[in-house]
């Protein structure tokens, strides 16, 4: 019998989430950031659901190509810019707006002065210390790029923390640098949309929230009125009747404290389920859901399988059987909960799914 993991993608939920985010920033345009294969949701297949966004943002030219090939005709922003002439030519061909953040890009632009027609977003360094021009160089850059449509942007380091002094300092630096400059501005990512409305600017950049997941350290997307887009599931391979003292999984890291049923689930790190979810004595257990009941992982997550404690089902008089569906995360079991229990982040979990996962897309509003 073939068991496969399944990521069921609700495109109606994605459309719903765009509308929720738009209401949170009603004076701003909305850029749907869909890098990293749409945060693991399948970029090509979710493209039609982006129709109500004002722009789309990607990290790479490959992602830009995928969007265009699948019907996206709207504004498209290449967030990491270009590294050489070939990439610049590709951006011109794809009609992408481009973020510029270093002088080598300005030199390359000079070689295509009459060819590039889209907006350039000048990225300013305000405290993230990753990409961006220093504030004192802005006027010279504006002079150098005056023939192009321009915009100004920055990126926050700690927007997931409300009232964070470093974010407030970044906002102040940006505002002081761009004072009196009448150009479109974009500062806010998903977390800043929620925590820093004063930084919404002319366009907000929403990524994780598109997919119904909270970008904040606490809580889940449902608390924000969002709907999880992915329901990730697998199947129960077997039910084992283990005895007190039996060791479970690699290296016997889990010892059964009593006679107990153990379920073996067809999911592992080969599918993208995190090894860090392996159970360890004294630590908070990662949970899976079977027949509406949460069951903790026991022992180590292996490449293709993991084991769960079926006593919560047994206590309710519910019988688990081979072939039963097991929910890994989704509307009934938020991915934020798993991330919190293993010291990870939802971004990593969603983006980490591998090619072994089967995807199904639907628009019926159910998971």
QUIQUIBEL-V662185 format. One record per run of one state. SS is the DSSP state (A for helix, B for strand, O for the rest). FROM is the first residue (numbers start at 1). LEN is the number of residues. If there is no record, write none. Layout:
# QUIQUIBEL-V662185
ss:from:len
SS:FROM:LEN
SS:FROM:LEN
This chain:
# QUIQUIBEL-V662185
ss:from:len
O:1:5
B:6:5
A:11:14
O:25:4
B:29:5
O:34:1
A:35:6
O:41:2
A:43:8
O:51:4
B:55:4
O:59:2
A:61:9
O:70:5
B:75:4
O:79:6
A:85:10
O:95:2
B:97:4
O:101:2
A:103:8
O:111:9
B:120:5
O:125:8
B:133:1
O:134:1
A:135:10
O:145:5
B:150:4
O:154:11
A:165:14
O:179:5
B:184:3
O:187:3
A:190:6
O:196:1
A:197:3
O:200:3
B:203:4
O:207:1
A:208:4
O:212:9
A:221:4
O:225:5
B:230:13
O:243:4
B:247:2
O:249:1
A:250:3
O:253:1
B:254:2
O:256:4
B:260:6
O:266:9
A:275:3
O:278:9
B:287:4
O:291:2
B:293:6
O:299:7
B:306:4
O:310:1
A:311:5
O:316:9
B:325:6
O:331:2
B:333:1
O:334:1
A:335:8
O:343:3
A:346:6
O:352:6
B:358:5
O:363:5
